[in-house]
Amino acid sequence: MTNNRLALITGASAGLGAEFARQYAEKGWDVALTARRADRLDKLAREIEEKYKVATLVITQDLALQKSVDSILHELKEAGRHVDALVNNAGYGLPGTFFNTSWKEQAQFIRVLYTAPIELVHKLLPGMAERNFGRIINVASLAGYAPGTGGHTLYASVKAGLIKFSESIHAEAKDAELDIHCTALCPGFTFTEFHDVNGTRDMANESPKWMWMEAGPVVEAGIDGVTRGHPVVVPGAVNKGVATLTRILPEPLGRELMKRQSKRFRKMEND
Ligand SMILES: NC(=O)c1ccc[n+]([C@@H]2O[C@H](COP(=O)([O-])OP(=O)(O)OC[C@H]3O[C@@H](n4cnc5c(N)ncnc54)[C@H](OP(=O)(O)O)[C@@H]3O)[C@@H](O)[C@H]2O)c1
């Protein structure tokens, strides 16, 4: 048992989640890593323990399962640990339209990207309030700002929902004068396994390189933002520019632009 603070990171087996784990560990935090691929989590845990000399806890869970959040919290309790920072990061894109995807796929998507993160916040907040310390990062997306388009139907909706949810939790904690910060991190294109998993790597490779960020600076902006108490963080100058455009463009024009652009990175088929 250590006296270090603990960060619980979902989707820690790859991409932004693994980078969150490394950056929190580098700051001297213990990390609890959760995702489905146990081998990846174990490897990362060994790397982090060796390099940063902090404690790690691996919790293998599929967030699509109804009981997954309770199971994660149970394992933390068994280990005698409470959560000081929660990074709701696990996610993926679901190619196809609403017509050609099954309800099972959509329901799992909502569960992993929206219900599970919100349930984790709801169940961890009372402890954070009692200790008067909590840092929550909800990994949303620039897509949460942009108008909805055809393909990957619910992606923009759940990410927009996470942004609003984060703003509300931020406001409620402030009203209650608690040292709890909640931040929605809104990355644009980021080099991770995201586009390999949803089968859009070839399409994504055609977007200009200046639109892309490495995971390191994205995560750094998220941790810095939650530390400072910013409710929403858009990392990088290009992404900030896009976020501003979505607010100032007339809605029909914004929709038309997004429709044209999204054809380059959203798949309408789901095979
Ligand atoms: N990369 C981008 O361009 C980009 C842009 C904006 C926002 N984002 C957001 O950033 C977050 C992280 O994505 P990433 O880019 O780092 O993608 P990634 O490299 O594919 O990593 C996704 C992570 O989510 C986990 N995950 C997926 N389904 C899960 C499930 N059912 N249960 C538990 N864990 C699950 C994966 O672990 P397992 O497969 O081992 O379960 C993996 O660790 C996502 O919320 C994504 O929407 C990404």
The ligand as an SDF file (V2000), in Angstrom:
LIG
                    3D

 48 52  0  0  0  0  0  0  0  0999 V2000
   -7.7420    9.0310  -31.9390 N   0  0  0  0  0  0  0  0  0  0  0  0
   -8.5380   10.0220  -32.3130 C   0  0  0  0  0  0  0  0  0  0  0  0
   -8.3840   10.5800  -33.4270 O   0  0  0  0  0  0  0  0  0  0  0  0
   -9.5830   10.5270  -31.3520 C   0  0  0  0  0  0  0  0  0  0  0  0
  -10.1510   11.7910  -31.5880 C   0  0  0  0  0  0  0  0  0  0  0  0
  -11.1110   12.2810  -30.7170 C   0  0  0  0  0  0  0  0  0  0  0  0
  -11.4980   11.5400  -29.6070 C   0  0  0  0  0  0  0  0  0  0  0  0
  -10.9410   10.3180  -29.3970 N   0  0  0  0  0  0  0  0  0  0  0  0
  -11.3960    9.5570  -28.2100 C   0  0  0  0  0  0  0  0  0  0  0  0
  -10.2780    9.1860  -27.4430 O   0  0  0  0  0  0  0  0  0  0  0  0
  -10.6110    8.0420  -26.6470 C   0  0  0  0  0  0  0  0  0  0  0  0
   -9.4610    7.0440  -26.7060 C   0  0  0  0  0  0  0  0  0  0  0  0
   -9.3440    6.5340  -28.0210 O   0  0  0  0  0  0  0  0  0  0  0  0
   -7.9350    6.2580  -28.7260 P   0  0  0  0  0  0  0  0  0  0  0  0
   -7.8110    7.2210  -29.8270 O   0  0  0  0  0  0  0  0  0  0  0  0
   -6.8560    6.1650  -27.7170 O   0  0  0  0  0  0  0  0  0  0  0  0
   -8.2550    4.8220  -29.3960 O   0  0  0  0  0  0  0  0  0  0  0  0
   -7.5410    3.3880  -29.2120 P   0  0  0  0  0  0  0  0  0  0  0  0
   -6.0640    3.5170  -29.3790 O   0  0  0  0  0  0  0  0  0  0  0  0
   -8.2660    2.4940  -30.1430 O   0  0  0  0  0  0  0  0  0  0  0  0
   -7.8610    2.9950  -27.6890 O   0  0  0  0  0  0  0  0  0  0  0  0
   -9.1870    2.7330  -27.2860 C   0  0  0  0  0  0  0  0  0  0  0  0
   -9.2090    2.1240  -25.8970 C   0  0  0  0  0  0  0  0  0  0  0  0
  -10.5660    1.8880  -25.5220 O   0  0  0  0  0  0  0  0  0  0  0  0
  -10.6790    0.5620  -25.0000 C   0  0  0  0  0  0  0  0  0  0  0  0
  -12.0020   -0.0050  -25.2280 N   0  0  0  0  0  0  0  0  0  0  0  0
  -12.6960   -0.1060  -26.3760 C   0  0  0  0  0  0  0  0  0  0  0  0
  -13.8510   -0.7760  -26.1840 N   0  0  0  0  0  0  0  0  0  0  0  0
  -13.8800   -1.1260  -24.8620 C   0  0  0  0  0  0  0  0  0  0  0  0
  -14.7910   -1.8670  -24.0580 C   0  0  0  0  0  0  0  0  0  0  0  0
  -15.9120   -2.4190  -24.5710 N   0  0  0  0  0  0  0  0  0  0  0  0
  -14.5100   -2.0320  -22.7420 N   0  0  0  0  0  0  0  0  0  0  0  0
  -13.3790   -1.5130  -22.2090 C   0  0  0  0  0  0  0  0  0  0  0  0
  -12.4570   -0.8020  -22.9360 N   0  0  0  0  0  0  0  0  0  0  0  0
  -12.7140   -0.6410  -24.2390 C   0  0  0  0  0  0  0  0  0  0  0  0
   -9.6010   -0.2430  -25.7690 C   0  0  0  0  0  0  0  0  0  0  0  0
   -9.1780   -1.3580  -24.9870 O   0  0  0  0  0  0  0  0  0  0  0  0
   -9.5110   -2.9090  -25.2590 P   0  0  0  0  0  0  0  0  0  0  0  0
   -9.6880   -3.0720  -26.7350 O   0  0  0  0  0  0  0  0  0  0  0  0
   -8.3130   -3.6350  -24.7050 O   0  0  0  0  0  0  0  0  0  0  0  0
  -10.7460   -3.1620  -24.4630 O   0  0  0  0  0  0  0  0  0  0  0  0
   -8.4680    0.7910  -25.8350 C   0  0  0  0  0  0  0  0  0  0  0  0
   -7.6960    0.7420  -24.6650 O   0  0  0  0  0  0  0  0  0  0  0  0
  -11.9390    7.5170  -27.1900 C   0  0  0  0  0  0  0  0  0  0  0  0
  -12.9790    7.8760  -26.2980 O   0  0  0  0  0  0  0  0  0  0  0  0
  -12.0990    8.2510  -28.5370 C   0  0  0  0  0  0  0  0  0  0  0  0
  -13.4680    8.4270  -28.8740 O   0  0  0  0  0  0  0  0  0  0  0  0
   -9.9880    9.7940  -30.2330 C   0  0  0  0  0  0  0  0  0  0  0  0
  1  2  1  0
  2  3  2  0
  2  4  1  0
  4  5  1  0
  4 48  2  0
  5  6  2  0
  6  7  1  0
  7  8  2  0
  8  9  1  0
  8 48  1  0
  9 10  1  0
  9 46  1  0
 10 11  1  0
 11 12  1  0
 11 44  1  0
 12 13  1  0
 13 14  1  0
 14 15  2  0
 14 16  1  0
 14 17  1  0
 17 18  1  0
 18 19  2  0
 18 20  1  0
 18 21  1  0
 21 22  1  0
 22 23  1  0
 23 24  1  0
 23 42  1  0
 24 25  1  0
 25 26  1  0
 25 36  1  0
 26 27  1  0
 26 35  1  0
 27 28  2  0
 28 29  1  0
 29 30  1  0
 29 35  2  0
 30 31  1  0
 30 32  2  0
 32 33  1  0
 33 34  2  0
 34 35  1  0
 36 37  1  0
 36 42  1  0
 37 38  1  0
 38 39  2  0
 38 40  1  0
 38 41  1  0
 42 43  1  0
 44 45  1  0
 44 46  1  0
 46 47  1  0
M  CHG  2   8   1  16  -1
M  END
$$$$
